[in-house]
């Protein structure tokens, strides 16, 4: 096995774990809505999750280890990616906000602040900011 095979395998496992954690967040209320299902379909495609792995993860999402972001910067980077995916998706209005709040809490943001974090993240993404600007603005949003 080559080094690139090991790297690809690790990257694939991380994406699968990340996807399973998001499925777990979506299932927190016991059901995946149609809007959440559409988002999960798009996310699986963006994370290169095969159809077979997708079905296995949906069926048994709790068997995958949660791979939470360790640092605040990593949480912001994941939030940036996910908000961008949701923003371009067809999910709009209250379903979008509910999903983003769930994901925000799942990423480790405090439930009390998650509404403000999501609002700011959506505003920044709507304005087309890049990752560096997003992280800087999110870190200084309370100043």
N, C-alpha and C positions, 0 to 999 in steps of 0.2 A: 504494500500500500504506500502510495506516495504522500508527501507532505500536503500537496494540493487536495488529495482525497480526504485527508484528515481535516483540513480546514473546511472544505465543502460540507463534510459530515457535521462538524461542529456548528457551522452556520445554519445548516438545515435544522438541526436539533434546537438551536436557539429560536429560530423562527417558529417551529412547531410549539415550543414551550410558550413563546409570546402569544401565539394564536390561541392556545389552550387557556391561557390566563384570561384573555379577552372573552372567550366563550364562557368561562367561569363567572366573569363579571356580568355578562349578559344574562346568565342563568340565575343570578342572585335572587331575582324575584320569582323564580320557578318556571319561567316561560321565555321563549325567544319569540318576539313579535315578528311580523312580516318585515317591518322596516329594519329590525336588527338582523334578520336573516339575510336581507339584501346586502347590508353592510358587511356581514361575515363572509358572504360569497365574494364580494369585491376584495376584502382584506386577504382572504385565502389566496386569491389570484396574485395580489401584490406581493405576498410573502412567499410565493412559489410553493404553496402547499398543494400536493397532488390530490386528485379527487378521492383516492383511496384513503389517504391520511386525513383528509377533511372529514370524511364520514366516520372514521375511527375516533377522531378527536371529539366530534359532536356527540358520538355515542358514549364515550368514556373520557370526557375532558378532565375528570378529577384524577385520572391515573398519570397525568403529566405533571411534572414538578413545576411549581411557580418560580419564575426567574425574574424577581422584581429588580427594577433599576436600583443600583447601590447608591449612586450619588444624585444630588438635586439636579445637576446638569443633565444626567442621563434621563431622569424623569421628564425634564423639559424637552429633551430631544425626542423622546417617544411621544410626548403630548403633541409636539409640532407635527410629527409624521401622521399621527392618528387624526388630528384636527384637519389637516390638509386632505386626508382621504375622505373624511366625513363631509367636509365642506364641498368637495366636488361631486359627492354622491347625491342621490336623489332624496336623501333624508333631509327634511327641512322642518323648522318650527319646533314644537314641543318634543316630538320623538327624538330629534337631533340633540336637543338639550339634555333630555333624560339619559340618553346613551353616553353623551360626553361626560355628564356628571358621574355616572357609574364607572366609566373608564378612568376618570380623574381620581376617584377614590381608590380604584384598583391599582393605580400607579403609585399611590402613597400620599396623595395630597389630602389634607385634612378635610373632612366632610363639611365643616363649618365654612371653609373658604372656597370650596370647589366651585360654587356658582360664579364667584367673582373671577376665579382663575379661568374657567371655561368662557365666560363673557369676554375677557381680555384676549384669550387665545383666538377666539373666533374673529374678533375685531382685527387683530394683527394679521391673521391669515387672509381675511377679506381684503385687507390693504396690500396683500402681496409681499409681505416682508420675507427676507431670507432667514435661515436658521440662526445666524449670529445675532441679527437684530431682534428676532423673536426671544431668544434667551436673555439678551440684555434688557429688553422691555419687560419681560415677565419678572426678572429679578428686581427691577426697580419700580414695579407697579404700585407699591405702597408708599413711595417716597413723595 
